[in-house]
Amino acid sequence: MSEVLPGIHQVEGVDPSPDFSTHVYLVKDKGDRWILIDTGLPGSAPKIEAYLRKQSIPPSSISAILLTHLHRDHTGSLAAAIAATRAKSYAHWLEAAFIACDPPYDGPGSPPAEPVQVDEKLKDGDRLDLAGGIVAYHTPGHTPGHTAYYLPERKVLFSGDLFFGEGKRLLLTPKEYTHHTGTAQVSARRVATLPVDAVMTYHGGPLLTGGGAAVQQLVRGFSK
């Protein structure tokens, strides 16, 4: 897949295997600028650059890299992507510490492959002057500082690993990869209050339509 919604690309070629989808997203910003959301596993940077060439996008047009959380399949190519683009990086202040490996992360899932200093440390509700306005929502549970990025004008949610896509359904990330599932449920309930059309999951999916209904269906099941 490439341009899955107007101005939103799902970068091709970064999946490590047919059984493990990793969705790095490219989002149009103002002018000739673009935003990268997450960076894939180590070794993904050349594949991202190849996709940029295919779309005739110079690497220098990437002005921002937004990180949903610390896990290696999201931050593994962060250092290489920064080197290639000179983009400014953004993450929640809790995740930024773990991405810098200070302290080392000892929760479930793979820690960062190498320490990287994040440029901009976010807090819940921060609004970024990118792509028409992006709101950073702290959605802990999968990791302590996990963050989802919401485009209110377009009703698009980049959910990171808060959700997995399974057909037209959404699931919480499996417990074995999650820091605290109960907290992830609380985060999902909060997200369910947002007007959402598309949920851009990192694994499985994405749900390009009906995303909000899928989130609400998921959270209704928590009390059963």
N, C-alpha and C positions, 0 to 999 in steps of 0.2 A: 504494500500500500504506500501511497505517497501523500497527496493532499486529501485528507479525509474530511475536512470542513474548510470553507473559504479562509485562507490565510493560516491554516493549521495543518502541518505535515507530520506524519508518523514516519520517522527516518527508517529507510529500508536498510537491511543488511546487518543490523546489530544483534539479532537473535543468535544466541550461542548454539542452539539446536532447534529442530522443528518442534520439540516437546517443551521448550522453555522460551516463551515470548517475553521480550523486554522492549517496551515502547518508549523510546526517546522521542520527544516532541520538539518541533520547530514552529515558532509562532511569530507571525508578522507583527512588527512594531511600526513606529512612524517612519516615513521616508524609506530609506533603503536598509533600515535596521531590523534585526531579527533577535529572537529570544530562544534559548535552548532550555528545555526543562528536563533535568537529569542528564547523565552522561554515559550510562551503560557500564558494562564490565570493563576491566583492564583490556586494552587492545581494541576498544570500540572507536577511539578517536580517528584512526585512518578511514574507517567505514563511514563515520559522520562526515569527514572531509570529502570523501568520494560522493556522498549524497549531495553535499553542497555544490560540488562541481557540476553534478548532473542537473541541478536546478539553477545553475549560473549565479550562485550566491557566493561572493568572496567571503572567506573566513573572517575577515575584518568587519563584516557586516553584523556578526554576532556581537551584540553589545552587552548582553546579560545572560548569565547561567543561573537558573533557579533550581535549587536542590530540595527535594521533598524530604529526604532523610539520609542517614549516614551509611546505609548498607552498601557493600562493595558493588553490587550490580547497578547501583545508582550513582556512585561516586568514583568507581574504578578508573574512569578516564577523565576525571576532573582536571588533574594537573596537566595532562596532555592537551585537553580542550582549551584550557586557559592559555597555554603556551602557543597554541595555533591561532587563537582568536583575539587574545588580549582582553577578553570580556571580563566584566565585573561579576563576581560570584555572590550569591545570596542564599542564606539558610537561617532557620530559627536559631536563636542564640544558644540553646541547649545542644542542638545538632552540630553547630559550628565548633563547639569544644570537642566533641567526639570525632568530627571530621579532621580536626587538627591532632587527634590522638592524645589529647591532654584534658582529661585522663583517657587511657585506652578503654574502648567499649568492651564490656564483658557480657553483654546480653545475647539473646538468640540471634541467629543470622550472622553473616560474615561481616567483620569490621572493615573499615577502610583499608585499602591496599597500601596506602602511604599517607602521611600527614599532609594536609593542605590547609592553609590559612584562608578562611572565607572573608571576603571583603566587607560585606554588609550583613550585619546580624539583626534578624527580624524578631518581632514579637507579635503576638496574636492581634489581628485586626489591622496591621500595617497595610496601607494602600500604596502600591508602587505605580509610578507614572510610566507605565509600560503597557503597550497593546490596548490602549483605551482605558486603562485602569485595572490593575490586578490586586485583589485582596488576599493577604496571607492569613489563612486560618490555622491556628495551632490545633492539630488533631492527634493528640498523643494516644498511645496504646501499642501500636506496632513498634515504635521506638519512642523514647521520652519526648523528643522535640519534633516528631513527624509533623509535616505541614502540607496542607492542600492549598492549591492556588485557584482562585475563583475569578472569572471574568463576568461581573454582574450585568454588563450591557448585553452580553451574548448568552448569558446563562450557561456557561461552560465551566465545568469543574475538573481540574487536573488533580486526581485523587491520590497519586502516588500508590503506596501499598496499604492505604486504608481499606480499599476494596480490591478484590480480584473479579475480573469479568468472566462469566460462564454463559455463553450464548446471550440471551436477553436478560439474564439474571446477574445480580451482584452478590458476592460473598465477602465476609471478612477474611483477611489473610489468615491462613492456618495457625493454630495456637503454637505449634512448634517453632514458628519463625517470629512470634510476637512477644513483646516484652510483657504486656498485660492486656488480656482479651477484654476484661470488663471495662477498662478505660477506653479501648477501641470502640466498644459498643456505645459508650457515652458520646464519643466523638462522632460516631455515625448518626446518632440521634440529633446532634446539633446540626450536622450537614443536611439532614432531612428537612430542616426548616427553611432551607434556601430554595429559591426558584431555580431549578436546574433542568435544562434540556439534555445536554450531552455530558456524560461522565467519561473522562479520558483516563482510563486505568493504565497502570504500568504493565501488569501481567494479565493476559486474557483481554477480551473485548477489543476496542472500547465500545461503549454504548453511545452511538451518535444521536439517537432519539430515545425518548422515554426514560432518560437517566434518572430524573427525579422520582418518577413512579417506582423505579427499581430500587432506589435507596429507601423509599418509604415502605415498600414490601419487605425489604430486608429487616428493617428495624421493628416492624410489627411482629416479626417472628422471634424477637429476643425474649418476649414475655411468655412465650408458649412453652 
